[in-house]
Amino acid sequence: MADLIGDPQGQAAARRVSRPFPLGVRNTVPGIEEVPGTVNVSVYAPGLPAVEIHFEKAPGVWASEPLGESVAGIHHGRVAGLAYGARYGFWPQGRELPGEPGSFQLLLDPYGRGIDEVPGEGDVPLFFSVHVDSAFDWGSSRQPHTPWRDTVIYEAHVRGQTMLHPDIPEDLRGTYAGFGHPVMVDYLRRLGVTAVELLPVHFHTDEEHLRALGLTNYWGYNTLGFFAPHTEYATRAARDAGAKAVQDELKGMIRSLHEGGLEVILDVVYNHTAEGKKDQPALSWRGLGDERYYRHDGEGRYVDTTGCGNTLDFSEPRVIQLALDSLRYWVQEYQVDGFRFDLAPALCRDADGRFDRRHPFLIALAADPTLNGIKLIAEPWDIGPDGWQTGNFPPGWADWNDRFRDTTRDFWLRDQAELAAGGTGGSVARLAGSLAGSADLFAGSGRTALSSINLVTAHDGFTLADLTSYERKHNEANGEDNRDGSNDNRSYNHGVEGPTDDERINARRAQSARNVMTTLLMSLGVPMLTAGDELGRTQHGNNNAYCQDSPLAWVHWNLDADAEQMLAFTRTLLSLRRYFLASQPYRFPADARGTSLLWFDADGQPMPQDKWQDPGTRVVQLLVGSSAGELSGLLVLNGSLEDAEIVLPDAEALRGSGAVRDGDHSYELLLSTAAGGQAGAGGQRRGGDKDILPANSVSLYRA
């Protein structure tokens, strides 16, 4: 091999050598000796015959280089002078520039690790990719690797979580640094959750119609960079310092959460991009290779299974690679612990648009050593054909369980409304299935209750407090004449729409919220809380606050007595959940052979089949445990409007079950959702004893 120092011709040749992989801008590439001052540039642009890169060599000083090599739609070349921190973008070689470089929209690098947004003409911003050094000192921080059975997820928004927190420094509120502040980390730990699931932190932008209304895409489901963090969530100091400082602030947040024992799960949006409908301007993928990146029908129109104007085509190998490379990057460089995939079926449709449980994307994920052991969560629906796929994802995945959500809301809210109006509610059978982890829903895919992400609320829809206070959506602030958002809320306002001074109604609302929270946290499966539900957070009836970057959607921390009570109650529930799981063998409840679920009626007898389907049966007792467990738990639910006399299961009813040790059939009341939240806790009962279960309440016993 030529000595490059003593061989100018060899050095010049080395400066020209490039590789198609890895894609993006890299200072070092396997198989090529590093040449200082140069980078390997590679972009998949199958729609362009030739590509050039424009980059900023110094502030306001732009240069360009053609990417002289091309193979299978990948254009690559060796470029000198593109330093860390430099802005850049791609352009079709030979096409006339519409203005001076830096004054118009270049095509973003799909693999760009930073994005700089600057004002453009009118209210339309310009975006530039930024070459970013990924080095970061993680110190002694390690990923927690919390087992699924011990996982409790807290869905939160980076900005909304801390914007109003009085104990976080004002300049850190609403930022990565604010979310990773010791005050917030300590709050989450004391609450009892084990993972935060963050609404999108990939770089995203606002839709045109929102800009016209003076609104923003607050939730962030409009991705413009799958490798770049969202800049606006960084502190002003980090934004002023540039893309590297923004990256480091996000990594610092993750490091802080990990040091507190909390996992970080990212909500990711690989189903569509911010380029919108086909007639909107090209920002990246559309200009590089529209026909390959997006799904089209036979007439050349976009196939939209997302409702967002376009759908990335996961029947294309390079699109699959884009998503896989992005996932690996966030695991390797940001140390994230898992992902929640927005509209996941859109990523698993074949060339004919059919959902495929053995889609190449799913197989590649399962076989990837970097992604093994990472939590994978599906939002298992989109708006395409056969879009509802809850329970159908393969082993290794967990699904948002919308059936759990709807069933829990029906039993504790809509049924209560029907009963109050003189009608009949539903039977306890559907709720029993949810309490048991929806095992029937997941068995067909070879999975257990630990694949069920149990939720009652999420970022979209009513908050828990609003579920008990509103029966109609109130989305007028969104600028769409209240047309947006779901009309299927399964909520109950308890007789008055919105806020009221009626203490009896407020008490009933609070009790309904406690019933829902108890069902969520005491069911088998993996519970997910929505940020602020533990505080009684309201959005004043807005069930689609995607464009409300305002106090309407932020978490409020000026807690009144009701909020303090709900917080204390939620902490107690999570503490009891940990206590119970710690008393069970490690394989509980995934191992069905060692898991015992016994169902009893109000008389303490095994629930007969006819009562399961009787809408008049609104009381059920569930004894759950295992033969190797140190204790069992008895969950007793009364979904009627009247107090119910119950008989606790006795030795005869429990004989041979293995759920309670022979000769030990006593019960200790640990918690009740009745007025006060824990009234009567600590009382001792024996099997066969009678007890009074207050109307519309849940009691939890140690057995």
For each residue, the residues with C-beta under 8 A, 3 or more apart:
1:
2: 7 9 10
3: 6 7 10
4: 7 10 11 14 33 35
5: 11
6: 3
7: 2 3 4 10 11
8: 11 12
9: 2 12 13
10: 2 3 4 7 13 14
11: 4 5 7 8 14 15 35
12: 8 9 15 16
13: 9 10 16 17
14: 4 10 11 17 32 33 35
15: 11 12 35 38 78 80
16: 12 13 68 78
17: 13 14 32 78
18: 29 32 40 41 42 67 69 76 77 78
19: 22 29 30 31 32 40 42 76
20: 23 42 69 71 72 74 76
21: 42 74
22: 19 26 29 42 111 325
23: 20 42 43 44 74 110 111 321 325
24: 41 42 43 109 110 111 112 113 227
25: 39 40 41 82 88 109 111 112 129 131
26: 22 29 39 40 42
27: 34 39 40
28: 32 34
29: 18 19 22 26 32 40
30: 19
31: 19
32: 14 17 18 19 28 29 40
33: 4 14
34: 27 28
35: 4 11 14 15 38 78
36:
37: 80 81
38: 15 35 78 79 80
39: 25 26 27 78 79 82 131
40: 18 19 25 26 27 29 32 76 78
41: 18 24 25 53 65 67 76 77 78 79 82
42: 18 19 20 21 22 23 24 26 67 74 75 76
43: 23 24 51 67 74 75 76 90 109 110 111 288
44: 23 73 74 110 288 289 292 318 322
45: 48 51 73 74 75 90 107 288 289
46: 72 73 288 289 291 292 318
47: 287 288 289 290 291 292
48: 45 51 75 92 93 287 288 289
49: 92 93
50: 66 67 70 75 92 93 94
51: 43 45 48 66 67 75 90 91 92 93
52: 64 65 66 67 90 91 92 93
53: 41 64 65 67 77 79 82 88 89 90 91
54: 62 63 64 88 89 90 91 101 106
55: 62 63 64 65 79 81 82 86 87 88 89 131
56: 59 60 61 62 63 86 87 88 101 102 128
57: 61 62 63 81 82 83 86
58: 61
59: 56
60: 56 102
61: 56 57 58
62: 54 55 56 57 100 101 102
63: 54 55 56 57 81
64: 52 53 54 55 91 101
65: 41 52 53 55 77 79 80
66: 50 51 52 77 93
67: 18 41 42 43 50 51 52 53 70 75 76 77 93
68: 16 77
69: 18 20 75 76 77
70: 50 67 73 74 75 76
71: 20 74 76
72: 20 46
73: 44 45 46 70 289 292 318
74: 20 21 23 42 43 44 45 70 71
75: 42 43 45 48 50 51 67 69 70
76: 18 19 20 40 41 42 43 67 69 70 71
77: 18 41 53 65 66 67 68 69
78: 15 16 17 18 35 38 39 40 41
79: 38 39 41 53 55 65 82
80: 15 37 38 65
81: 37 55 57 63
82: 25 39 41 53 55 57 79 86 88 131
83: 57 86 131
84: 131 132 133 244
85: 130 131 132 242 243 244
86: 55 56 57 82 83 130 131
87: 55 56 102 116 128 129 130
88: 25 53 54 55 56 82 106 109 128 129 130 131
89: 53 54 55 105 106 107 108 109 128 129
90: 43 45 51 52 53 54 106 107 108 109 287 288
91: 51 52 53 54 64 95 97 106 107
92: 48 49 50 51 52 95 287
93: 48 49 50 51 52 66 67
94: 50
95: 91 92
96:
97: 91 100 101 104
98: 104
99: 103 104
100: 62 97 103 104
101: 54 56 62 64 97 104 106
102: 56 60 62 87 128
103: 99 100 126
104: 97 98 99 100 101 126
105: 89 120 126 127 281 282 283
106: 54 88 89 90 91 101 128
107: 45 89 90 91 282 283 284 287 288
108: 89 90 112 115 127 128 129 224 225 283 284
109: 24 25 43 88 89 90 112 129 284
110: 23 24 43 44 226 284 285 288 322
111: 22 23 24 25 43 227 322 325
112: 24 25 108 109 115 129 130 131 225 227 228
113: 24 130 131 132 134 227 228 243 247 329
114: 129 130 131 132 225 228 229 242 243 244 246 247
115: 108 112 127 128 129 130 203 224 225 228 231 243
116: 87 127 128 129 130 231 242 243
117: 125 126 127 205 231
118: 125 126 127 128
119: 125 126
120: 105 124 125 126
121: 124
122:
123: 211 212
124: 120 121 211
125: 117 118 119 120 205
126: 103 104 105 117 118 119 120
127: 105 108 115 116 117 118 205 224 283
128: 56 87 88 89 102 106 108 115 116 118
129: 25 87 88 89 108 109 112 114 115 116 225 228
130: 85 86 87 88 112 113 114 115 116 228 242 243
131: 25 39 55 82 83 84 85 86 88 112 113 114
132: 84 85 113 114 243 244 247
133: 84 244
134: 113 247 333
135:
136: 247 248 251 333
137:
138: 141 251 255 335
139: 255
140:
141: 138 255 258 259 335
142: 258
143: 258 263 335 337
144: 194 258 261 262 263 337
145: 263 337 373
146: 150 151 194 195 263 337
147: 150 151 586
148: 151 375 398 450 526
149: 450 526 581 588 589 590
150: 146 147 194 578 581
151: 146 147 148 194 195 263 375 526
152: 192 193 194 195 521 526 527 528 529 574 577
153: 193 194 195 196 197 265 453 526 527 528 529
154: 188 191 193 195 196 197 528 529 531
155: 196 197 199 267 458 459 528 529 530 531
156: 160 161 179 196 197 198 199 531 555
157: 160 161 198 199 218 219 459 531 553
158: 161 174 175 176 179 198 199 201 233 253
159: 162 163 174 175 218 232 233 549 554
160: 156 157 163 174 218 531 549 553 554 555
161: 156 157 158 165 178 179 184 531 554 555
162: 159 165 168 172 173 174 175 178 179 181 184 555
163: 159 160 173 174 551 554 555
164: 173 551 554 555 556 557 558
165: 161 162 168 173 178 183 184 555 557
166: 557 558
167: 183 557
168: 162 165 172 173 178 181 183 184
169: 172 173 178 181
170: 173
171: 235 236 237
172: 162 168 169 175 177 178 181 235
173: 162 163 164 165 168 169 170 178
174: 158 159 160 162 163 178 233
175: 158 159 162 172 178 179 233 234 235 238 249
176: 158 179 180 229 233 234 235 238 249 250 252 253
177: 172 180 181 234 235 238 249 252 253
178: 161 162 165 168 169 172 173 174 175 181 184
179: 156 158 161 162 175 176 184 196 253 257
180: 176 177 184 185 252 253 254 255 256 257
181: 162 168 169 172 177 178 184 185 256
182: 185 186 256
183: 165 167 168 186 187
184: 161 162 165 168 178 179 180 181 187 188
185: 180 181 182 188 189 256 257 259 260 262
186: 182 183 189 190 260
187: 183 184 190 191
188: 154 184 185 191 193 196 257 260 262
189: 185 186 192 260 261 262
190: 186 187 571
191: 154 187 188 534 567 570 571 574
192: 152 189 570 571 574 575 577 578
193: 152 153 154 188 196 262 529 574
194: 144 146 150 151 152 153 261 262 263
195: 146 151 152 153 154 262 263 264 265 337 338 375
196: 153 154 155 156 179 188 193 257 262 263 264 265
197: 153 154 155 156 265 266 267 340 377 528
198: 156 157 158 201 264 265 266 267
199: 155 156 157 158 219 220 221 267 459
200: 204 219 220 221 223 230 266 267 268 269 342
201: 158 198 220 229 230 233 250 266
202: 220 223 224 225 226 227 228 229 230 266 268 269
203: 115 223 224 225 228 229 230 231
204: 200 217 220 221 222 223 224 230 269 274
205: 117 125 127 217 222 224 274
206: 210 211 215 216 217 222
207: 210 211 217 222 274 276
208: 211 212 276 280
209: 212 213
210: 206 207 213 215 216 217 547
211: 123 124 206 207 208 214 215
212: 123 208 209
213: 209 210 479 547
214: 211
215: 206 210 211 478 479 547 548 549
216: 206 210 547 549
217: 204 205 206 207 210 220 221 222 546 547
218: 157 159 160 545 546 547 548 549 553
219: 157 199 200 459 460 545 546
220: 199 200 201 202 204 217 223 230 269
221: 199 200 204 217 269 308 342 546
222: 204 205 206 207 217 269 274 308
223: 200 202 203 204 220 226 269 270 272 273 274
224: 108 115 127 202 203 204 205 228 273 274 283 284
225: 108 112 114 115 129 202 203 228
226: 110 202 223 268 270 322 323 326
227: 24 111 112 113 202 326 329
228: 112 113 114 115 129 130 202 203 224 225 243
229: 114 176 201 202 203 233 234 246 247 250
230: 200 201 202 203 204 220 233
231: 115 116 117 203 234 239 243 246
232: 159 239
233: 158 159 174 175 176 201 229 230 250
234: 175 176 177 229 231 238 239 245 246 249 250
235: 171 172 175 176 177 238 239 249
236: 171 239 240
237: 171 240 241 245
238: 175 176 177 234 235 241 245 246 248 249
239: 231 232 234 235 236 242 245 246
240: 236 237
241: 237 238 244 245
242: 85 114 116 130 239 245 246
243: 85 113 114 115 116 130 132 228 231 246 247
244: 84 85 114 132 133 241 247 248
245: 234 237 238 239 241 242 248 249
246: 114 229 231 234 238 239 242 243 249 250
247: 113 114 132 134 136 229 243 244 250 251
248: 136 238 244 245 251 252
249: 175 176 177 234 235 238 245 246 252 253
250: 176 201 229 233 234 246 247 253 254 334
251: 136 138 247 248 254 255 333 334 335
252: 176 177 180 248 249 255 256
253: 158 176 177 179 180 249 250 256 257
254: 180 250 251 257 258 264 334 335 336
255: 138 139 141 180 251 252 258 259 335
256: 180 181 182 185 252 253 259 260
257: 179 180 185 188 196 253 254 260 262 263 264
258: 141 142 143 144 254 255 261 262 263 264 335
259: 141 185 255 256
260: 185 186 188 189 256 257
261: 144 189 194 258
262: 144 185 188 189 193 194 195 196 257 258
263: 143 144 145 146 151 194 195 196 257 258 337 338 375
264: 195 196 198 254 257 258 335 336 337 338
265: 153 195 196 197 198 336 337 338 339 340 375 377
266: 197 198 200 201 202 330 336 338 339 340
267: 155 197 198 199 200 339 340 342
268: 200 202 226 326 327 339 340 341 342
269: 200 202 204 220 221 222 223 272 342 343
270: 223 226 312 322 323 326 341 342 347
271: 305 306 308 311 312 341 342 343 344 346 347 382
272: 223 269 304 306 308 309 310 311 312 343 346
273: 223 224 283 284 285 310 312
274: 204 205 207 222 223 224 283
275: 280 281 282 283 284 285 286 309 310
276: 207 208 280 308 309 310
277: 280 302 309 310
278: 286 290 301 302 309 310
279:
280: 208 275 276 277 309
281: 105 275
282: 105 107 275 286 287 290
283: 105 107 108 127 224 273 274 275 286 287
284: 107 108 109 110 224 273 275 287 288
285: 110 273 275 288 289 290 293 294 312
286: 275 278 282 283 290 293 294
287: 47 48 90 92 107 282 283 284 290
288: 43 44 45 46 47 48 90 107 110 284 285 293
289: 44 45 46 47 48 73 285 292 293
290: 47 278 282 285 286 287 293 294
291: 46 47 294 296
292: 44 46 47 73 289 313 316 318 319
293: 285 286 288 289 290 312 313 316 319
294: 285 286 290 291 302 310 311 312 313
295: 302 303 305 310 311 312 313 315 353
296: 291 300 301 302 303 313
297: 300 301 302 303
298:
299:
300: 296 297
301: 278 296 297
302: 277 278 294 295 296 297 309 310 311
303: 295 296 297 311 353 384
304: 272 307 308 309 310 311 383
305: 271 295 311 343 345 346 349 353 382 383 384 387
306: 271 272 309 310 311 343 346 382 383
307: 304 383
308: 221 222 271 272 276 304
309: 272 275 276 277 278 280 302 304 306
310: 272 273 275 276 277 278 294 295 302 304 306
311: 271 272 294 295 302 303 304 305 306 346 384
312: 270 271 272 273 285 293 294 295 319 346 347
313: 292 293 294 295 296 316 319
314: 319 320 323 346 347 348 349 359 361
315: 295 319 349 350 351
316: 292 293 313 319 320
317: 320 321 360
318: 44 46 73 292 321 322
319: 292 293 312 313 314 315 316 322 323
320: 314 316 317 323 324 360 361 364
321: 23 317 318 324 325
322: 44 110 111 226 270 318 319 325 326
323: 226 270 314 319 320 326 327 347 361
324: 320 321 327 328 361 364 365 368 371
325: 22 23 111 321 322 328 329
326: 226 227 268 270 322 323 329 330
327: 268 323 324 330 331 339 365 371 374
328: 324 325 331 332 368 370 371
329: 113 227 325 326 332 333 334
330: 266 326 327 333 334 336 339
331: 327 328 334 335 336 370 371 374
332: 328 329 335 370
333: 134 136 251 329 330
334: 250 251 254 329 330 331
335: 138 141 143 251 254 255 258 264 331 332
336: 254 264 265 266 330 331 339 374
337: 143 144 145 146 195 263 264 265 374 375
338: 195 263 264 265 266 374 375 376 377
339: 265 266 267 268 327 330 336 374 375 376 377
340: 197 265 266 267 268 377 378 379 400
341: 268 270 271 344 347 376 377 378 379
342: 200 221 267 268 269 270 271 379
343: 269 271 272 305 306 346 347 379 381 382
344: 271 341 347 348 378 379 380 382 389 393
345: 305 348 349 355 378 380 381 382 384 386 387 389
346: 271 272 305 306 311 312 314 343 349 382 384
347: 270 271 312 314 323 341 343 344 359 361
348: 314 344 345 355 356 357 359 361 362 389
349: 305 314 315 345 346 353 354 355 356 359 384
350: 315 353 354 356 359
351: 315
352:
353: 295 303 305 349 350 384 385
354: 349 350 385 386
355: 345 348 349 359 386 387 389 392
356: 348 349 350 359 362
357: 348 362 392 393 394 445
358: 362 363 394
359: 314 347 348 349 350 355 356 362 363
360: 317 320 363 364
361: 314 320 323 324 347 348 364 365
362: 348 356 357 358 359 365 366 393 394
363: 358 359 360 366 367
364: 320 324 360 361 367 368
365: 324 327 361 362 368 371 376 396
366: 362 363 394 396
367: 363 364
368: 324 328 364 365 371 372
369: 372
370: 328 331 332 374
371: 324 327 328 331 365 368 374 376
372: 368 369
373: 145
374: 327 331 336 337 338 339 370 371
375: 148 151 195 263 265 337 338 339 398
376: 338 339 341 365 371 396 397 398
377: 197 265 338 339 340 341 397 398 399 400 453
378: 340 341 344 345 389 393 397 398 399 400
379: 340 341 342 343 344 400
380: 344 345 388 389 390 391 392 393 399 400 402
381: 343 345 387 388 389 390 402
382: 271 305 306 343 344 345 346 387
383: 304 305 306 307 387
384: 303 305 311 345 346 349 353 387
385: 353 354
386: 345 354 355 389
387: 305 345 355 381 382 383 384
388: 380 381
389: 344 345 348 355 378 380 381 386 392 393 399
390: 380 381 399 400 401 402 403 441
391: 380 399 438 441 442 444 445 447
392: 355 357 380 389 444 445
393: 344 357 362 378 380 389 397 399 445 451
394: 357 358 362 366 397 445 446
395: 445 446 447 451
396: 365 366 376
397: 376 377 378 393 394 447 451
398: 148 375 376 377 378 450 451 452 453 526
399: 377 378 380 389 390 391 393 442 451 452 453
400: 340 377 378 379 380 390 453 455 458 528
401: 390 404 405 434 438 441 452 453 454 455 525
402: 380 381 390 405 406
403: 390 406 407 434 438 441
404: 401 407 408 434 438 452 454 455 456 523 525
405: 401 402 408 409 455 456 457
406: 402 403 409 410 490
407: 403 404 410 411 430 431 433 434
408: 404 405 411 412 431 434 456 516 519 520
409: 405 406 412 413 414 456 467 489 490 491 516
410: 406 407 413 414 415 426 430 490
411: 407 408 415 425 426 428 430 431 519 639
412: 408 409 415 416 512 515 516 519 639 696
413: 409 410 416 417 467 468 490 491 492 512 516
414: 409 410 417 418 425 490 491 492
415: 410 411 412 418 419 425 426 618 639
416: 412 413 419 420 425 492 494 512 639 641 696
417: 413 414 420 421 471 492
418: 414 415 421 423 424 425
419: 415 416 422 423 424 425 640 641
420: 416 417 495 641
421: 417 418
422: 419
423: 418 419
424: 418 419 615 616
425: 411 414 415 416 418 419 615 618 639
426: 410 411 415 430 615
427: 430 612 613 614 615 617
428: 411 431 432 612 617 618 619 620 637 639
429: 432 433 612 613
430: 407 410 411 426 427 433 434
431: 407 408 411 428 434 435 519 620 637 639
432: 428 429 435 436 599 612 620 622
433: 407 429 430 436 438 439 440 441
434: 401 403 404 407 408 430 431 437 438 454 519 523
435: 431 432 519 522 523 524 622 635
436: 432 433 439 449 523 524 597 622
437: 434 442 448 449 450 452 454 523 524 525 589
438: 391 401 403 404 433 434 441 442 449 452 525
439: 433 436 442 443 448 449 524 592
440: 433 443
441: 390 391 401 403 433 438 444 452
442: 391 399 437 438 439 445 447 448 449 451 452
443: 439 440 446 447
444: 391 392 441
445: 357 391 392 393 394 395 442 451
446: 394 395 443
447: 391 395 397 442 443 450 451
448: 437 439 442 451 589 590 592
449: 436 437 438 439 442 452 524 525 589 590
450: 148 149 398 437 447 525 526 589 590
451: 393 395 397 398 399 442 445 447 448
452: 398 399 401 404 437 438 441 442 449 524 525 526
453: 153 377 398 399 400 401 525 526 528
454: 401 404 434 437 520 523 525 526 527 528
455: 400 401 404 405 458 520 527 528 530
456: 404 405 408 409 464 467 516 519 520
457: 405 461 462 463 464 467 530 533
458: 155 400 455 461 528 530
459: 155 157 199 219 530 545
460: 219 486 543 544 546
461: 457 458 486 489 543 544
462: 457 466 467 470 473 489 491 539 541 543
463: 457 466 467 530 532 533 537 538 539
464: 456 457 467 468 513 516 517 530 533 536 537
465: 468 469 509 513 533 536 537 538
466: 462 463 469 470 491 538 539 540 541 543
467: 409 413 456 457 462 463 464 470 489 490 491 492 512 513 516
468: 413 464 465 491 492 493 494 509 510 512 513
469: 465 466 493 494 497 498 499 509 538 541
470: 462 466 467 473 474 489 491 493 497 498 541
471: 417 489 491 492 493 497
472: 489 497 541
473: 462 470 482 485 486 487 489 541 542 543 544
474: 470 482 498 540 541 542
475: 478 480 482 484 485 541 542 543 544
476: 481 482
477: 542 548 552
478: 215 475 482 484 485 542 544 545 546 547 548
479: 213 215 547
480: 475 483 484
481: 476
482: 473 474 475 476 478 485
483: 480
484: 475 478 480 544
485: 473 475 478 482 542 543 544
486: 460 461 473 489 543 544
487: 473
488:
489: 409 461 462 467 470 471 472 473 486 543
490: 406 409 410 413 414 467
491: 409 413 414 462 466 467 468 470 471
492: 413 414 416 417 467 468 471 512
493: 468 469 470 471 496 497 498
494: 416 468 469 505 508 509 512
495: 420 502 505
496: 493 500 502 505
497: 469 470 471 472 493 541
498: 469 470 474 493 540 541
499: 469
500: 496 505 506
501:
502: 495 496 505 506
503: 506 507
504: 507 508
505: 494 495 496 500 502 508 509
506: 500 502 503 509 510 562
507: 503 504 510 511 675
508: 494 504 505 511 512 696
509: 465 468 469 494 505 506 512 513
510: 468 506 507 513 514 536 562 565 566
511: 507 508 514 515 673 674 675 696 697
512: 412 413 416 467 468 492 494 508 509 515 516 696
513: 464 465 467 468 509 510 516 517 536 566
514: 510 511 517 518 566 569 673 677 698
515: 412 511 512 518 519 673 696 697 698
516: 408 409 412 413 456 464 467 512 513 519 520
517: 464 513 514 520 521 533 534 566 569 570 573
518: 514 515 521 522 573 671 673 698 700
519: 408 411 412 431 434 435 456 515 516 522 523 637 698
520: 408 454 455 456 516 517 523 527 529
521: 152 517 518 527 570 573 574 577
522: 435 518 519 573 576 577 633 635 698 700
523: 404 434 435 436 437 454 519 520 527
524: 435 436 437 439 449 452 589 597 624
525: 401 404 437 438 449 450 452 453 454
526: 148 149 151 152 153 398 450 452 453 454
527: 152 153 454 455 520 521 523 577
528: 152 153 154 155 197 400 453 454 455 458
529: 152 153 154 155 193 520 533 534 570
530: 155 455 457 458 459 463 464 533
531: 154 155 156 157 160 161 537 555
532: 463 535 536 537 555 556
533: 457 463 464 465 517 529 530 536 537 570
534: 191 517 529 566 567 570 571
535: 532 555 556 557 559 563 566 567
536: 464 465 510 513 532 533 562 563 566
537: 463 464 465 531 532 533 555 556
538: 463 465 466 469
539: 462 463 466 542 543 545 548 552 553
540: 466 474 498 552
541: 462 466 469 470 472 473 474 475 497 498
542: 473 474 475 477 478 485 539 545 548 552 553
543: 460 461 462 466 473 475 485 486 489 539
544: 460 461 473 475 478 484 485 486
545: 218 219 459 478 539 542 548 552 553
546: 217 218 219 221 460 478
547: 210 213 215 216 217 218 478 479
548: 215 218 477 478 539 542 545 552 553
549: 159 160 215 216 218 553
550: 553 554
551: 163 164 554 556
552: 477 539 540 542 545 548
553: 157 160 218 539 542 545 548 549 550
554: 159 160 161 163 164 550 551
555: 156 160 161 162 163 164 165 531 532 535 537
556: 164 532 535 537 551
557: 164 165 166 167 535
558: 164 166
559: 535 563 564 567
560: 563 564
561: 564 565
562: 506 510 536 565 566
563: 535 536 559 560 566 567
564: 559 560 561 567 568
565: 510 561 562 568 569 677
566: 510 513 514 517 534 535 536 562 563 569 570
567: 191 534 535 559 563 564 570 571
568: 564 565 571 572 677
569: 514 517 565 566 572 573 677 678
570: 191 192 517 521 529 533 534 566 567 573 574
571: 190 191 192 534 567 568 574 575
572: 568 569 575 576 671 677 678
573: 517 518 521 522 569 570 576 577 671
574: 152 191 192 193 521 570 571 577 578
575: 192 571 572 578 579
576: 522 572 573 579 580 670 671 700
577: 152 192 521 522 527 573 574 580 581
578: 150 192 574 575 581 582
579: 575 576 582 583
580: 576 577 583 584 631 633
581: 149 150 577 578 584 588
582: 578 579
583: 579 580 629 630 631
584: 580 581 588 589 625 626 628 629 630
585: 588 591 594 626 628 629
586: 147
587: 590 591 594
588: 149 581 584 585 591 594 595 626 629
589: 149 437 448 449 450 524 584 592 595 626
590: 149 448 449 450 587
591: 585 587 588 594 595
592: 439 448 589 595
593:
594: 585 587 588 591 626 627 628
595: 588 589 591 592 624 626
596: 623 624 625 626 627 632 657 658 659
597: 436 524 622 623 624
598: 606 622 623 624 649 654 657 659
599: 432 606 607 620 621 622
600: 603 604 605 606 607 620 621 622 623 649 653
601: 604 605 606 607 608 611 617 619 620 621
602: 619 621 644 645 646 647
603: 600 646 647
604: 600 601 621 646 647 648 649 650 653 687 688
605: 600 601 608 649 653
606: 598 599 600 601 653
607: 599 600 601 611 612 620
608: 601 605 611 612
609: 612 613
610: 613 614
611: 601 607 608 614 617
612: 427 428 429 432 607 608 609 617
613: 427 429 609 610
614: 427 610 611 617
615: 424 425 426 427
616: 424
617: 427 428 601 611 612 614 620
618: 415 425 428 638 639 640 644
619: 428 601 602 636 637 638 639 640 644 646 693
620: 428 431 432 599 600 601 607 617 636 637
621: 599 600 601 602 604 634 635 636 637 646 648 649
622: 432 435 436 597 598 599 600 634 635 636 637
623: 596 597 598 600 632 633 634 649 654 657 659 660 703
624: 524 595 596 597 598 632 633 634 635 659
625: 584 596 629 631 632 633 659 660 703
626: 584 585 588 589 594 595 596 629 658 659
627: 594 596 658 659
628: 584 585 594
629: 583 584 585 588 625 626 632
630: 583 584
631: 580 583 625 702 703
632: 596 623 624 625 629 659 660 702 703
633: 522 580 623 624 625 700 701 702 703
634: 621 622 623 624 648 649 667 700 701 702 703
635: 435 522 621 622 624 698 699 700 701
636: 619 620 621 622 646 693 698 699 700 701
637: 428 431 519 619 620 621 622 697 698
638: 618 619 643 644 646 693 694 695 696 697 698
639: 411 412 415 416 425 428 431 618 619 696
640: 419 618 619 644 695 696
641: 416 419 420 695 696
642: 695
643: 638 692 693 694 695
644: 602 618 619 638 640 692 693 695
645: 602 690 691 692 693
646: 602 603 604 619 621 636 638 690 691 692 693
647: 602 603 604 650 688 689 690 691
648: 604 621 634 667 685 686 687 688 689 690 691 701
649: 598 600 604 605 621 623 634 653 654 665 687
650: 604 647 653 654 665 686 687 688
651: 654 655 663 665 687 688
652: 655
653: 600 604 605 606 649 650 687
654: 598 623 649 650 651 657 659 660 665 687
655: 651 652
656:
657: 596 598 623 654 660
658: 596 626 627
659: 596 598 623 624 625 626 627 632 654 703
660: 623 625 632 654 657 664 665 703
661: 664
662:
663: 651
664: 660 661
665: 649 650 651 654 660 686 687 688 703
666: 684 685 686 687 703
667: 634 648 684 685 686 687 689 701 702 703
668: 682 683 684 685 701 702
669: 672 680 681 682 683 684 685 691 699 700 701
670: 576 681 682 700 701 702
671: 518 572 573 576 677 678 681 699 700
672: 669 677 678 679 680 681 694 697 698 699 700
673: 511 514 515 518 677 697 698 699
674: 511 677 679 680 694 697 699
675: 507 511 679 694
676: 679
677: 514 565 568 569 572 671 672 673 674
678: 569 572 671 672 681
679: 672 674 675 676
680: 669 672 674 683
681: 669 670 671 672 678
682: 668 669 670
683: 668 669 680
684: 666 667 668 669
685: 648 666 667 668 669 689 691 701
686: 648 650 665 666 667 689
687: 604 648 649 650 651 653 654 665 666 667
688: 604 647 648 650 651 665
689: 647 648 667 685 686
690: 645 646 647 648
691: 645 646 647 648 669 685 699
692: 643 644 645 646
693: 619 636 638 643 644 645 646 697 699
694: 638 643 672 674 675 697
695: 638 640 641 642 643 644
696: 412 416 508 511 512 515 638 639 640 641
697: 511 515 637 638 672 673 674 693 694
698: 514 515 518 519 522 635 636 637 638 672 673
699: 635 636 669 671 672 673 674 691 693
700: 518 522 576 633 634 635 636 669 670 671 672
701: 633 634 635 636 648 667 668 669 670 685
702: 631 632 633 634 667 668 670
703: 623 625 631 632 633 634 659 660 665 666 667
